[in-house]
Amino acid sequence: MSMIEDIKRNREAGTPGPWSAFTDDTGPHTNIVSPTPRTSCVFSLAGRDKRHPDIERVCRVPDMEAALLAAEGLADAVDEWGAKGRTEATAAALNTALGNFRAATEGKA
């Protein structure tokens, strides 16, 4: 199975994003949470404040997955363009894929 297929499978089965973090005042650990469909704890990390760079990186996982899947769609559209040449359909597919990639990487997905 490819990494892209694994990501799609995990996103479908896992906790949806966006994820955020909060530090519990009762102890030195941070909870990573998802607000959809209701706030639920994805996991906790001991000894880390929510401002720690690793916490911020973990919270970006759903967004990074969305960007990577959009990039895969863009690569597919470029491959189709190369195989079929410029047609109205391939140009439209490429424009759509590029828009999806921009939306994912600019936080508008």
N, C-alpha and C positions, 0 to 999 in steps of 0.2 A: 504494500500500500504506500502511496506517495505521501509526502508531508502535507500537501494540499488536501488530499483525501482525509488524512488524520485530523487536520484542523477543522474541516467541515463536519466530520463525525463528532468531534469533541464539542464544537460550538452548539451543535444540535442537542447533544445530551447534557451539556454542562450548564452552569449558571450564566444567564445572559448578562451582558454589560449594560451600561458602563459600570465599572467598579470604582469605589472610592475607599478611603481609609479613615479610621478614627482611632485615636489612642485612648485606651481605657484608663481613667484616672486612678483606678484601684490597683493597678500594677503596670509594670513596664512591658506592655505588649500592645500590638496594634491589630485591629480587626480589619480585614478586607471585606467590604460588603457590596451587595448588589441591590439596588432599589426596585428591581422588577422581578416578578409582578408585585412582590412586597419585599420590604427590606429583609435580607437574609445574610447571615455571615457566610462568606465563601471559605475563609480560613483565617487563622490568627498567627501572628509572628511574635515570638517572645523577644524582648530586649530591643525593640526597634520603635522609634518615634515615627509618627506618620509623615514627618518632613524628611525622613531618611531617603536618600536617592534610590535605594533598592525598593522601598515601599512604592515610590512614585512609578518605578519601572513596572512592578507587578500590577499596579492599577491600570497600566496602559495595555495589558495583554489583549483584552477584547478589541481595542482600537487598532492595535498592531495586526491582529488577525484579520480584521476587516480590510485594512490597507493591503495586506499580502494577498488576500483573495481578490481584491479589486485589481491588483497588479497582474495576477494570473489571468483575469478576464481581459486585461489590456494586451497581454502577451498573446492570448488566443486570437484576439481581433487583428493583431499585427500579422500573425501566422496566416489567418484567413485572407488578409489583404495580399500577402505575398503569394499565396497559392492561387487566388482567383483574380488578382489585379484590382485596379480601382474600378469599382462599380458603385452605384448609388447605395446598394445594400452594405457593401464592405465599408464604405465611408461612414455610413450611419452607425454601423456596429462599432467602428473605431471611435467615433465621436462620443457615443454612449459609454463605452468602456473608459475612455479618458475622463469623462465627466464623473463616472463612478469612482475612479481612482482619486481625482481631485477632491471629491466630497469626503472620501474616507481619510485622506491625509490632511485635510484642512478642518476636520472635526464637524463636517456637515452631513455625515452619513446617518 
